[in-house]
Amino acid sequence: MEVSRKLKTAIGKSFPAAVPLVRQFKTQFETLVKLLNFLPLAVSMSQLTFNYGYDFQRFCKWSSLKKKKYSRTQLRALITMDYHRIEKGLALKEPRVGFGENVVKRLLSNLQSYQQTFGLDTTGQIALNSLFAYYNFNRENGVNDDLLYQNISVLRKTIIDSNEITNCGGILKVTKQSILDAAKIELKNFFESRYSIRHFTSEEVDISLIKQAVKMAQKTPSVCNRQSSKVYVFTEDEDKKKVLSYQNGNRGFGDQVSKVLIVTCDLEHFVSIGERNQCWIDGGMFAMSLIYALHSLGLGTCCLNWSVELEIDRELRMVAGVGDSEAIIMMIAVGHIPEQLNIAQSPRKRLEEILIVN
Ligand SMILES: Cc1cc2nc3c(=O)[nH]c(=O)nc-3n(C[C@H](O)[C@H](O)[C@H](O)COP(=O)(O)O)c2cc1C
């Protein structure tokens, strides 16, 4: 500071005309320094904008938001939403006779186009069975909707023997006791004995165990029962290595993993702006169930984050054959647990910090 002050005084005395120039240079220099300081933030912000743009573009492309023509998955999701509205209505304590008239109309019309374009698969049949349960409920309560009955009958006739036939749909009568009996398990120990495992044996995980776990995870709740989650399984060493090379959290144990799973969520199941983040919720919940299901089968798992930028997301999608309409939620490393191993303690916060009782 002292040197700079002396220099200024010397310049001022020797070259008075240079003083304004020096001042101007100083101001410009300071502005440049400020700009340079701001540069990393500006770069991050523009990258963030591009990444939001990537999510935005994918949601616009694949959700059924304002679409005039639907893909099979989109139409199936819309049908599922509506038949589920009927099931929900019928599951109330006192359903209103004739409830959901508009939903029923829309469902019938969507079912008719679905049948014409794709045929009545299990989703179509479940929807039809739900409509029939609705018809019966109204009839038992004194309202006989003949037109609805005719429409259901016409659609029913189109189900051919080669279709997978299902009787599901509508409501199920259960007792509290049956739920309590089935849920009577010591869950606290089960939860507390699940750790993220980062050390596996060389024993291969049988694919039947993965299938069993995925089947169990299918019971995960999802928005309007739309079931948008999918699981990709990688078994071959070369494939696992390739897929894991895009993920930065498996260093030191990735090579021991018997199966690598990629959990995805299909954006074609979402219909409105409000649902723009729904895939992360439904996909995340599904992944959690899958992890607990694998835990219940005695397998070790470690979630592997997929918090990546668009370029890497695109690359993995291509390498792993993940459909363009799907968002990648996370990977899961699966393997057999060795007899003895170390786990990270990962202590949890105090309950009072996260539980707000009002
Ligand atoms: C979405 C998600 C991503 C994760 N990614 C990684 C990862 O890349 N590598 C890793 O070693 N652990 C990963 N974990 C594991 C967490 O570190 C771990 O769940 C946390 O520390 C709690 O420990 P616990 O699972 O043993 O209870 C991830 C967990 C979640 C939920």
The ligand as an SDF file (V2000), in Angstrom:
LIG
                    3D

 31 33  0  0  0  0  0  0  0  0999 V2000
  -29.2430  -41.8730   -4.2230 C   0  0  0  0  0  0  0  0  0  0  0  0
  -28.0440  -42.3890   -3.4870 C   0  0  0  0  0  0  0  0  0  0  0  0
  -26.8220  -42.4090   -4.1150 C   0  0  0  0  0  0  0  0  0  0  0  0
  -25.7190  -42.9460   -3.4930 C   0  0  0  0  0  0  0  0  0  0  0  0
  -24.5270  -43.0160   -4.1670 N   0  0  0  0  0  0  0  0  0  0  0  0
  -23.4890  -43.6580   -3.6000 C   0  0  0  0  0  0  0  0  0  0  0  0
  -22.2930  -43.8630   -4.3630 C   0  0  0  0  0  0  0  0  0  0  0  0
  -22.1790  -43.4520   -5.5100 O   0  0  0  0  0  0  0  0  0  0  0  0
  -21.2780  -44.5420   -3.7610 N   0  0  0  0  0  0  0  0  0  0  0  0
  -21.3730  -45.0400   -2.5090 C   0  0  0  0  0  0  0  0  0  0  0  0
  -20.4010  -45.6640   -2.0360 O   0  0  0  0  0  0  0  0  0  0  0  0
  -22.4810  -44.8450   -1.7570 N   0  0  0  0  0  0  0  0  0  0  0  0
  -23.5530  -44.1910   -2.2940 C   0  0  0  0  0  0  0  0  0  0  0  0
  -24.7140  -44.0240   -1.5730 N   0  0  0  0  0  0  0  0  0  0  0  0
  -24.8020  -44.6140   -0.2240 C   0  0  0  0  0  0  0  0  0  0  0  0
  -24.8440  -43.5730    0.8800 C   0  0  0  0  0  0  0  0  0  0  0  0
  -23.5760  -43.0890    1.1080 O   0  0  0  0  0  0  0  0  0  0  0  0
  -25.4380  -44.2590    2.1170 C   0  0  0  0  0  0  0  0  0  0  0  0
  -26.7360  -44.6920    1.8160 O   0  0  0  0  0  0  0  0  0  0  0  0
  -25.5060  -43.3350    3.3440 C   0  0  0  0  0  0  0  0  0  0  0  0
  -24.2590  -42.9740    3.7640 O   0  0  0  0  0  0  0  0  0  0  0  0
  -26.2210  -44.0430    4.4940 C   0  0  0  0  0  0  0  0  0  0  0  0
  -25.5550  -45.2420    4.8410 O   0  0  0  0  0  0  0  0  0  0  0  0
  -26.2540  -46.6590    4.8450 P   0  0  0  0  0  0  0  0  0  0  0  0
  -26.8150  -46.8970    3.4540 O   0  0  0  0  0  0  0  0  0  0  0  0
  -25.1720  -47.6440    5.1730 O   0  0  0  0  0  0  0  0  0  0  0  0
  -27.3300  -46.6360    5.8550 O   0  0  0  0  0  0  0  0  0  0  0  0
  -25.8160  -43.4460   -2.1600 C   0  0  0  0  0  0  0  0  0  0  0  0
  -27.0620  -43.3770   -1.5120 C   0  0  0  0  0  0  0  0  0  0  0  0
  -28.1630  -42.8740   -2.1720 C   0  0  0  0  0  0  0  0  0  0  0  0
  -29.4970  -42.8710   -1.4760 C   0  0  0  0  0  0  0  0  0  0  0  0
  1  2  1  0
  2  3  1  0
  2 30  2  0
  3  4  2  0
  4  5  1  0
  4 28  1  0
  5  6  2  0
  6  7  1  0
  6 13  1  0
  7  8  2  0
  7  9  1  0
  9 10  1  0
 10 11  2  0
 10 12  1  0
 12 13  2  0
 13 14  1  0
 14 15  1  0
 14 28  1  0
 15 16  1  0
 16 17  1  0
 16 18  1  0
 18 19  1  0
 18 20  1  0
 20 21  1  0
 20 22  1  0
 22 23  1  0
 23 24  1  0
 24 25  2  0
 24 26  1  0
 24 27  1  0
 28 29  2  0
 29 30  1  0
 30 31  1  0
M  END
$$$$
